[in-house]
């Protein structure tokens, strides 16, 4: 069949929807996209639009409803769609650069659009080739099944059979292959030490020769966590005369065969290095890769002059977005296992002399820390508080809290109750904006309006989200970002893997200064001054610039 004949068989509704969807995909979303991500997104969304249009025609035909193409109407609709796509291409650099300017990123040029269209064309060809294969498979299925079950029932059964085979083929074949490849890459990465990171020599440090934490089984980010951060000398140089070396303990995923064995080793190490003798004990649930944000942990150690013990337990070595797809419960199980063991020991200590107990979690670690300390399980002897940043969209507790916000407060900066127990903040601190006095327990969430890890959801397919309201839109959301059925779902989905690409303070990257403000609310220091706050913010933010 020649090209002309093939074009005649294209779905008129599918083609119009495809072109419109492609134009919509060029509008900005939460994260600035490079040409590679944008090109794949545009090509995929074009193909999805075509599939929806063609599928609609198939359904109308099946139920014997009007679906005939009227050439004049089709040409008018297609011409309008092409004009819209052309206008979108002309506007693309303006849209992209407005968001890039907000986030302090380098602007794109007109070449960006050319690259996007070229790559999108390749993606469309691949998707249409897959579609042609599915169509061929469907025809073979119709030939076989209609011999046994003739008529529309046989055609419907053929269609459903091919759809199921295609879905299982993609999810069970291509998806598994992609996951295996990525898993292998991140597995090797987890075993590769960061440049300049060397095993501790002080016997009092986790990971040293005297430690129960085997250094080469701690993982890349565990090693980095243990040896980085301020030393006693660094803290004294900052003006903290009574400083001591902070305690950091980390149980890598390969430390032992089972989770319970890893927890036992970590608990024994805590006893060995005197973690329970410090004034502040924090259980930190890392991200999917095992990373604990240096900006968060360093800030706490400065504020409290090293009189701290921070303990982490790795549950995965893949990024949070990937771990959510594979097994979102890993972070919950790991966080709860460590918490239960530490909490059991902590509750048996003298309440007057034991350390204050807090939780910390970033990204998927935030969701894990939510599951660690059940309110009812700790009701008789509650912990002292928690700091969580970048809560991901599957977080049940976070979603319930945001849904219960005070009327009139935006979803991206909600106010819950009188603020005596729980407060939300963003890039700039809002933790002292007209709240009541803190209660004994203090909980703080740091979240960005531009973080797709928090705001993604299936409802984007069919409903405008609250965080994209025309009233009270956050400053880091583009004025050109609008909601489009189906398209916005894919835009925000594609934003997730690149959510940490913007500078700190946007997307899924959090400024150390935001952590400084948050820790001072969750765990205040009586000796800390406003000048020290200013100095520490400047110092830590400069380190990530």
N, C-alpha and C positions, 0 to 999 in steps of 0.2 A: 504494500500500500504506500503510495507516494505521500509527500508532505502535504500537498493540497487536500488529498483525500482524508488524511489524518486530521487536518484542521477542521474539516467539515463535521467530523465526528466529536469535536470538543463540546462539552456541555456549556450552553450559553450562560446559564445561571452560575455555574461553577467558575467560568472565566471572569465574569463581572465581579463576583465575590472575591476571587483570588487577587485581582488587581486592586480592589478597594482595601482588602486586608493588608496587602503589601505596602500600600501608601500609609495606612495607619501605623504599621510597624516601625516606620521611620520617625515617628514622634518620640519625644523623650519619655523615659520612665524614671525609676529611682536612681539608677547608676549609669554614668556615662559609658557607652559601649565603644570598643574599638571596631575597626572595619570587619575583622574576622567574626566577632560575635554578632554584629549587626547583619552581616551578609548571610550567615547561617540562619539567624532569626527570620529575616525577610523571606528567604527562600522557603523555609519551613512553613511560615504563616501563609504565604501564597498557596502552597500545596494544601494546607488545611482548609483554606477558603474554597479552593476548587473542589476538594473532596466533599465539603458540606453542601455546596451547590449541586454537584452531580448527585449526591445521595438524596437530596431533596427531590430532584426530578425523578429518580428511581422510585421513591416512595409514592409520589403523586401518580406516576404511571401504574404502579402496582394496584393502587386503589381506584384506578380508572378516573382520575381527576384531571382537569385541564393542565397540560404541561407542554403543549406545543410551542415551539419557538416562532415568534413573530419577528421577521427580519428587521423591520423598521424600528420596532421597540428595542430589539436586541442591539442594533447598531447604535441607537441613541444612548442606551445604558452603558454599552462598552466604551463609547466615546467619552461619556461623562466620567467613567471610572479611570480611563487613561489620562484625562485632564487632571483629575484629582491626584493620580500617581505622579504625573509630571510636576504639578505644583508642590507636592510633598518632597520630591527630589530637590527642587529649587530651595525649599525651606529647611532642608535637613541640616545644613551647616549652622544655620541660625539657631535651630532648636538644640542641636548638640552643644554648641558653644555657650549658649546661655546657662546650661546646667554645668558645663565645665568651668565657667567663670565663677559660679556660686561655690564650687568645690576647689577652686584654685588649681585646675588642671590645664594642661596645654591645649590650645584650640586646634581644631581640625580644619583642613582646607577643602576646596572643591574636589580634590582628588579622592577624598573620602567617599563621596557619593559614587564615583566611577568604580572604585574598588568594591563597594557594597553591591552595586547592581551586577557586576561581573561575577562575584562569588555567589550571589543569590541565584543567578542563572544556572550555575553548576549544580547547586543544591536542588533547584527545581527539576533539572534533568534527571538527577538521581531519584528524587521522589516519584516523578512520573514513570520512570523505568520500573520502580517497585510496584507502582500502581498498575502498569501494564502486565506485570507478572501476576498480580492478584486477579486482574480481569481474565487472563488466560486460564488461571486455575478455576475461577468461577464458571467459566464456560464448560470446562471439562466436567466439573461437578454437576452442572445442569444436565449434561448429556447422560451421565450415569444415573443420577437420582430420579430424573423425570421418567425414566423407563419403569421405575418402581412406583413412584408417586407423581403422576402427571399433574399438569395445571399449575396454578399459582402456588399451591402448597409445596409442590416440589421445588419451584423456583426459590421460594422463601427459605426452605430448608437448605438448599444449595448455598444461598447467600450467607446464612448464619454459619454454616459449616466452614466456609472460606474465611469469614471474619474471625472465627475462633482459631482456625489454623494460623492465620496471619498474626493475630495477637500473641498466641503462644510461641510462634516462631520468632517474633521480635523480642518478647520479654524473656523467653527461655533460651534463645540462641544468641542474637546480637547483643542484647542487654547483658547477659551473663558473660559473654566474651569481653565486652567493654569493662565490666566490673572486675573481671579477673585480671585484665591488663593494668587497670588503675590500682587494684589492690596490690599487685606485684610491685608496681612503682613505689607506692607509699610504704610497703613493707621494707624495701631496700632503703628508702629514705629514713625510716625510723631507726635503722641500724647504722646510719652514717652520722658520725659526730660533726657538729658545727666546727668550722675552722677556728682554731685558737682555744677550743674547750678542752681542758685537760683534767684528769682525775684529781680530786682534792688530796692534799697531803696531811692536813690536820685530822687527827684521829677522831675528833669530836664532830666531824662533818659526815653526813650521809654520803655513801659512795666511796669513802676512803678504804684503805686496806683493812682497817679495824671495823668497818661497818658491815652490817648484815645486808645492806643494799648493794648487790653486786653491780659494779660500775658499768660493765659492758652489757648488762641486761636492763639498764635503766631507760634506754631509748634516747633518741636525739634531743627531744625537748625536755625530757627529764634531766639529762645531763646538764643542759643549758640552764635549766631552772636552779639546780643545786649549786652551781658555781658562780652564777651571775648575781647581780644585785649588790647592794652596799655592804662593805665590811665594817668592822668596828672603827677602823681608821677613817673610812669614808664618812661615817656618821659623826665622828669627832671633828673632822675637817669642816663639816657643815655647822658646827657649833654645839653639838650634843655631847656634853662632857661626860655624862654617865652612861654612854653608849656601850653596848655589848654586841658581839657577833650574832646576827639573827640566825635562827634555826630553820633550815629547809629540808624536808624529807619528801622523797618521791618514790613510789612503787611502780616500776615499769611493767608493761604487759608481759614481758618475758621473764620477770623476776622469779616466778614459780608457775607450776602447771595450772593451778586452780586459783580462783579469786579469793577463796577463804585462806589459802596458804599465803597469798600476797598480802592480805590484810594482816595476818598474824605476824609476818615479817616486819611490816611497817609499824605495827603497834609495839613490837619488841624494840625496834630501832628508836621509837619515840621515848621509850623508857631509858635506853642506853645514852641518848644525847640530852636528856632532861627536858623534853618538850612540855611535859606537864608541870614543870617548875616555872615556866614563863607566865607573864601576866595575861597574855593574849594567845589563844590557840585558834587557828583558822583552818578549817578543812576546805581545801580548794578543789573543785571538780573541773578538770581541764576541758579544752575543746576536743573535737573528734580526733585531731592529730596528736593530742597529748600536751598541747601548749597551754601554759599559764601566762597570761599577759604580764610582762615585766613592769609595765606602767602601773598596774594594779598592786602587785606584790611589793615592788620597790617603795611605792608611796606609803604603804602601811608601815613598813620597816623604818622609814625616816621619821614618820610622825610619832612613833613610839620607841625611838632610839634603840631599835633592835631587840626590845624585850618581847619578842614575838616568836611563835613557832607556826610555820605554814606547812601543811601536809597535803600532798596530792597523790592520787592513784589513777594510773592510766587504764582506760577501758577500750581504746581503739587507736589506730594509727592513720585512719583515713579522715579527710576533712568532715566537718560537722554536717554539711549538706549531703554528703555521700553516706555518712553513718545513719542519718535520718532515714534515707531510702532503704538501707540494708537492715538495720536493727535499731530503731529509735529508743528501745528500752535499755540499751547497754549502759548509757550514762546513769539512768535511774538505779539500776541494779548495783553498779559499782559504787555510786555515791552512798547508797543506803547501807551497803555492806561495810564500808569504812566508818560511816557515821555510827551505826549500831555498836560496833566494837569500841570506838572511842567514847561514845556516850555512856556505855555501860561502865567503863572505867571512871569516867568523869563524875557520874552520879554517886559513886562510892567514895569520892574524895570529900574533904571538909569544904563546905560551901563558902567559908570565909577565906580560905587560902588557895583554893583551886583557881586555875585560869578562867578568864571569861571565854566562852565558846561561841564561835561565829562560823558562818558558812559563806563561801564565795563561789561563784560560777560565771563563766562567760560562754555565750552561744549555747551549744548543746549542754555544756556544763551547767548553765543556768537552769535548764530544765531538770538536769540530774539532781542539783542541789535542792530543788523544790520538793522532790520525792524523798529526799533523805530523812528529813525531820518532820514526821507527821505531827500535826498540832495536837491531836488527842494522845498520841504516844508519849509526848513530852510535856503534857499539860501539868503534871504534878511537879516537874522540875524543868522548866523551859530553858532553852538556850538563850543567848543574849541578843542575837540578831543575825542579819545576813545582808550581803551586797551582791546583786546579780546584774549583769550587763548583757545586752544583746539577746534577750529571750527569744528563742525560735518559735515559729508559728504553731508547732504541736504542743506547746506548753499549756497544759490544762489550767493550772493554778493562775498563771499570768493572764490567760484569756478571761478567766472568771473575775479577776481583780479589775482588769480594764473595763469589762462589761458593767461592773458595779460603780463606775466613776460618777462623780457628782455631775448633775445636769449642767451643761454649759462648758465643762472642761473638755478640751479636745482629746481624742483617743491617743494621739502621739505624746501628750503630756497630761495624763489624767490626774485628777485629785480624788482620792478615795477616803471617805470619812473626814475626820478633822486633822489627819496627818500625824497623830500622836504615835501611831504604830507603823505606818507605811507611807512612803513618799516616792514619787517618780521625778526623774530629772533627765535632762538631755545634754547636749554639747555645753551649753551655758547652765550654770547651777540655778535651780529654782527651788532648792531645798529649804529655804527660809522665807518663802513667799506667803506670809500670812497664815501659817499653821499654828496649831496648839503646841504646847510643850510636849517634848518626847516622853513616852512611857518608858518602862524599864527595858522592854524589847524594842529594837529599832531595825526596820527593814527598808532597804532602798533598791530601786531598779533604775539603771541607766539605760535609756533607749533612744535611738535616733529615728526621726520621722522618715529618713531616707534609707532605712535598713530593710532590705527585702526579706532577710531571714525572719523578721518579725511579722511582716505584713502580707506575705504570700498566703494564698488560700484558694481552695476550689471555687469559692463563691465569686472570685474575680471573673469566672467564665460568664456569669449572668447578672451580676449586681455591682453597682458602684460602691466602692468601699468607703467607710466613714472617714478614713484618713485622706481621702481625695476630695473632700467636701470643698466647695467654692468658698465657704465661710470658714475663716480661721485656718487657712492652709499654712503649713510650716514654712519657714524661711528657706530650708534646704530642699524644697520641692519645686520643680520648675513650673512656672506659670503656664507653660505650654503642655504640661502633662495632663491628659484627660483620659477618662475611662472609655474603652470600646469593648463591647462583648467579644469574648474569645481572645482577641488580640492582646488585651492588657494582661490576661492570664499568662500568655507565653512571654510577654515582655518581662514581667516580674520574675517568672520562672528562670529566664535567662540571666536576670540580674543576680540571682543567688550565688552562682559559682564565682562571680567577679565582685561580690559585695565588699571584699576587703581591698579592692584596688584603688579607691579614692584615698586622698590624704586622711590622716587621723582626724577624727571629729565628724566624719561623714560615713554613711553606709554602715558597714559592720566593723569599722575601726574606731576605737575609743581613745580619746586623748588622756594621757596621764593626769592632766590637770582636772579632768572630770572625776577621776578616781580620788584625787586629793580631796576635793570638795565632799565627795560621797563618804569617804572613810572618816572624815572629821565629824560627820553627822552620826554615822553608825557607831564609831568607837572614838569619842572625843578624848583629847589629851588636855589635862589641866595646865600643863606647862608650855603648851604650844602657842606661838604668837601669830598674829596676822602677817607680820613681816616674814616669818618663816614660811608661811603659806605661799606668799608671793614668790619668794626665792625658790621654793621647791617646785612650784608650777613652772617657772621659767626654766629651771634646770632639766626637769624630766621631759617637758615638751620639746626642748632643744635636742634632746637625745633621739627623738623619733622624727625630727624634721628632715 
